[in-house]
Amino acid sequence: MTPETKAYLAELNQLVETELAAVVQLPVEAPARLQAAMRHSLMAGGKRLRPVLVLLACEACGGDLHAALPAACAIEMIHTYSLIHDDLPAMDDDELRRGQPTCHVAFGEATAILAGDALLTQAFEVLAAGITDPRIAAACVIDLANAAGPVGMVGGQQADLEAETTGVRDVEHLEAIHRRKTGCLLCAALTMGGRIAGASAET
């Protein structure tokens, strides 16, 4: 990676960080402990691969990457909610995430579950409200819901849980799990970025 590329990716990463900090500033009606738990996980850093891919795809297709920031934030919020739930004792039972206590360790299991739920639902509000063209907004909502839902990320997590008991049959089985757990959101990032830029499947 060239120094110029590394610097540009760092610039995009910072753009995402700034926008995430803004979207997670919630109304006072939202319980303070819930807000703190959401921020604890969402603002803990990380590579921000998925949101940066949204921006790069938009730019590569001739769009204004700033127009793709709502989609970039939404996909990172979805990813973060999935990490909160994955870390729970009922699943991976992890105590550290990105160098800090996991959400359920810091705030308790019940609040961690609610923080994940809140990030999941708020992600779609950010996405739908932030994209000006209603047709593109609706299409992006469908893209993200399909990628995150039972045929995508959540389905992949279920398959992964089952494989802990039954074992992984073969390489194809393992690839299928990771295609859903990880690949679906990566594909959605590229699809939404291109869609916001006005690209189509043909172009």
ZIVEN-V915911 format. One record per residue. SS is DSSP state (a for helix, b for strand, c for the rest). Layout:
<<SS> <SS>>
This chain:
<<c> <c> <a> <a> <a> <a> <a> <a> <a> <a> <a> <a> <a> <a> <a> <a> <a> <a> <a> <a> <a> <a> <a> <c> <c> <c> <c> <c> <c> <c> <c> <a> <a> <a> <a> <a> <a> <a> <a> <a> <a> <a> <c> <c> <c> <c> <c> <c> <a> <a> <a> <a> <a> <a> <a> <a> <a> <a> <a> <a> <c> <c> <c> <c> <a> <a> <a> <a> <a> <a> <a> <a> <a> <a> <a> <a> <a> <a> <a> <a> <a> <a> <a> <a> <a> <a> <c> <c> <c> <c> <c> <c> <c> <c> <c> <b> <b> <c> <c> <b> <b> <c> <a> <a> <a> <a> <a> <c> <a> <a> <a> <a> <a> <a> <a> <a> <a> <a> <a> <a> <a> <a> <a> <a> <a> <a> <a> <a> <a> <a> <c> <c> <c> <a> <a> <a> <a> <a> <a> <a> <a> <a> <a> <a> <a> <a> <a> <a> <c> <c> <c> <c> <a> <a> <a> <a> <a> <a> <a> <a> <a> <a> <a> <a> <a> <a> <c> <c> <c> <c> <a> <a> <a> <a> <a> <a> <a> <a> <a> <a> <a> <a> <a> <a> <a> <a> <a> <a> <a> <a> <a> <a> <a> <a> <a> <a> <c> <c> <c> <c> <c> <c> <c>>
